[in-house]
Amino acid sequence: TEVNVREEMEEFFPRIWKINQDKRRLMKSVKDQKIKIEWGKKLNRRLVR
């Protein structure tokens, strides 16, 4: 049974890892967009003045 458990873990973990990678990528892109928006606001304020 130990071999089975190990095989299941090896199949299970890459899936979790991939999901985590996707989440991280999503969070990063969201963060990047927020930063871009913030910079855009700052630049717009400067341009308006």
C-alpha positions as CSV (number, residue, x, y, z in Angstrom):
1,T,0.0,0.0,0.0
2,E,2.9,2.4,0.6
3,V,3.9,2.3,-3.0
4,N,0.4,3.2,-4.0
5,V,0.2,6.1,-1.6
6,R,3.5,7.4,-3.0
7,E,2.3,7.2,-6.6
8,E,-0.9,9.0,-5.6
9,M,1.1,11.7,-3.9
10,E,3.4,12.1,-6.9
11,E,0.3,12.6,-9.1
12,F,-1.4,14.8,-6.6
13,F,1.4,17.2,-5.8
14,P,2.2,18.4,-9.4
15,R,-1.5,19.3,-9.7
16,I,-1.4,21.4,-6.6
17,W,1.9,22.9,-7.6
18,K,0.4,23.9,-11.0
19,I,-2.7,25.4,-9.4
20,N,-0.4,27.4,-7.0
21,Q,1.7,28.6,-9.9
22,D,-1.4,29.7,-11.8
23,K,-2.7,31.5,-8.7
24,R,0.7,33.2,-8.2
25,R,0.8,34.2,-11.9
26,L,-2.7,35.6,-11.6
27,M,-1.9,37.5,-8.4
28,K,1.2,38.9,-10.0
29,S,-0.6,40.1,-13.1
30,V,-3.3,41.7,-10.9
31,K,-0.6,43.4,-8.8
32,D,1.2,44.6,-12.0
33,Q,-2.1,46.1,-13.3
34,K,-2.7,47.9,-10.0
35,I,0.8,49.3,-10.1
36,K,0.2,50.4,-13.7
37,I,-3.1,52.1,-12.8
38,E,-1.4,53.8,-9.8
39,W,1.4,55.1,-12.0
40,G,-1.2,56.2,-14.6
41,K,-3.0,58.2,-11.9
42,K,0.2,59.8,-10.7
43,L,1.2,60.7,-14.2
44,N,-2.2,62.1,-15.0
45,R,-2.1,64.3,-12.0
46,R,1.2,65.7,-13.0
47,L,0.0,66.3,-16.6
48,V,-3.1,68.0,-15.4
49,R,-1.1,70.4,-13.4
